[in-house]
Amino acid sequence: MTEISRLGVSDAGEILTLQRAAFVAEAQLHDDLALPALTQTMDELLADLANPAVIVLGIRVVGRLVASARIHVRGDVADLGRLMVVPDLQGRGLGSRLLKAVDSVLPDSVRGVELFTGSRSVGNLRLYRRFGFRETGRESAGHYDVVAMRRDIE
């Protein structure tokens, strides 16, 4: 089985490629090609990766980056974002493996993990609920809602 590792600035090109491939389906599902995951520039990604409060996890298969998650720690809350898996390997548990690994990399001061996803992402919502996330709010993004979710850490 492949290991989960930390990613950094040197992985930026692969991360951006994975990000664009993984989020195209979300953009189509929500009829929104301006999703931040698709419009993020390399410079913006490099700034994220250089931020000491940002932790990026990845899974490689035979050297290929196939899944990743980005965690931004801000005080006692960690924002989980950009959980992504290459389209040809979605549904095989890679996203679940990353979600299971999140707590192990968080500082002890973190009391909750927050995220958001599109309201039409039924599979994502199901996955997050399975991992203990609960809906905390919704905000309109035009013709769909952005769903905010949180999981408390005890």
C-alpha positions in Angstrom: 0.0 0.0 0.0 1.2 3.5 -0.7 2.1 5.8 2.1 0.8 9.3 2.8 3.5 11.9 2.8 3.8 15.6 3.3 4.1 17.7 0.2 5.8 21.0 -0.3 6.9 23.7 -2.7 8.8 21.3 -4.9 5.5 19.4 -5.5 3.6 22.5 -6.7 3.4 21.5 -10.4 2.1 18.1 -9.7 -0.4 19.5 -7.1 -1.8 22.0 -9.5 -2.1 19.4 -12.3 -3.9 17.0 -9.9 -6.1 19.9 -8.6 -7.3 20.9 -12.1 -8.0 17.3 -13.1 -9.8 16.5 -9.9 -12.0 19.6 -9.8 -13.3 19.6 -13.4 -16.1 17.2 -12.5 -17.1 19.4 -9.6 -17.2 22.4 -11.8 -19.3 20.6 -14.3 -21.6 19.3 -11.6 -22.2 22.8 -10.3 -22.1 24.5 -13.7 -19.3 26.7 -12.4 -16.0 26.7 -14.2 -14.8 29.5 -11.9 -14.3 27.3 -8.9 -11.3 28.6 -6.9 -9.6 25.2 -7.3 -9.7 25.7 -11.0 -8.7 29.4 -11.1 -5.9 29.2 -8.5 -2.6 30.3 -10.1 0.8 28.7 -9.6 1.9 31.8 -7.6 -1.1 31.5 -5.3 -0.4 27.8 -4.8 3.3 28.5 -4.1 2.3 31.0 -1.4 0.0 28.4 0.2 2.7 25.8 0.2 5.3 28.3 1.7 2.9 29.2 4.5 4.0 27.4 7.7 0.4 27.2 8.9 -0.5 25.0 5.8 0.0 21.3 5.8 -0.3 19.4 2.5 -0.7 15.6 2.4 -0.3 13.5 -0.6 -0.5 9.9 -1.9 1.7 8.7 -4.7 1.3 5.5 -6.7 4.4 4.5 -8.6 5.7 8.0 -8.3 2.4 9.6 -9.6 0.7 12.0 -7.2 -2.9 10.6 -7.2 -4.5 12.3 -4.1 -3.9 15.3 -1.9 -5.5 17.4 0.9 -4.6 20.8 2.2 -5.0 21.8 5.8 -4.7 25.4 7.0 -4.3 25.7 10.8 -5.6 28.9 12.2 -5.6 28.9 16.0 -7.8 26.1 17.3 -9.4 25.4 13.9 -8.1 23.6 10.9 -9.6 24.4 7.5 -9.6 21.3 5.3 -9.6 22.1 1.6 -8.6 20.8 -1.8 -9.3 17.2 -0.9 -8.8 15.6 -4.3 -8.2 12.4 -6.1 -7.3 11.8 -9.7 -10.5 11.0 -11.7 -9.3 7.5 -12.7 -8.8 6.4 -9.1 -11.9 8.1 -7.4 -14.0 5.8 -5.3 -11.1 3.6 -4.2 -10.7 4.9 -0.7 -7.9 7.4 -1.3 -9.9 10.3 0.0 -10.9 8.3 3.0 -7.3 7.5 3.7 -6.4 11.2 3.6 -9.3 12.1 5.9 -8.2 9.5 8.4 -4.7 11.0 8.4 -5.7 14.6 9.1 -5.9 14.4 12.9 -2.4 12.8 13.1 -0.8 15.9 11.6 -2.7 18.6 13.5 -1.2 20.5 16.5 -2.8 19.5 19.8 -4.3 23.0 20.0 -6.8 22.3 17.2 -10.3 21.6 18.5 -12.2 21.4 15.2 -11.8 20.8 11.5 -13.9 22.8 9.1 -14.5 22.5 5.3 -16.9 23.5 2.6 -18.2 21.7 -0.5 -20.9 22.3 -3.1 -24.4 21.3 -2.4 -24.6 19.1 -5.5 -21.6 17.0 -4.4 -23.7 14.3 -2.9 -20.8 11.8 -2.7 -18.6 14.3 -1.0 -21.3 15.2 1.6 -21.8 11.5 2.3 -18.1 11.0 2.8 -17.7 13.9 5.1 -20.7 12.9 7.2 -19.2 9.4 7.5 -16.1 11.0 9.0 -18.2 12.9 11.6 -18.6 16.2 9.9 -21.9 18.0 10.4 -23.5 20.8 8.4 -23.1 24.2 10.0 -24.4 26.5 7.3 -25.1 27.2 3.7 -24.4 30.2 1.5 -25.7 30.8 -2.0 -23.2 30.7 -4.8 -25.7 31.6 -7.4 -27.5 28.5 -8.7 -26.1 26.2 -6.0 -25.2 26.4 -2.3 -21.8 26.1 -0.6 -22.2 23.8 2.4 -20.1 24.5 5.5 -19.2 21.5 7.7 -17.4 21.0 10.9 -16.1 18.1 12.9 -15.1 18.7 16.5 -11.9 17.1 17.9 -12.1 15.8 21.5 
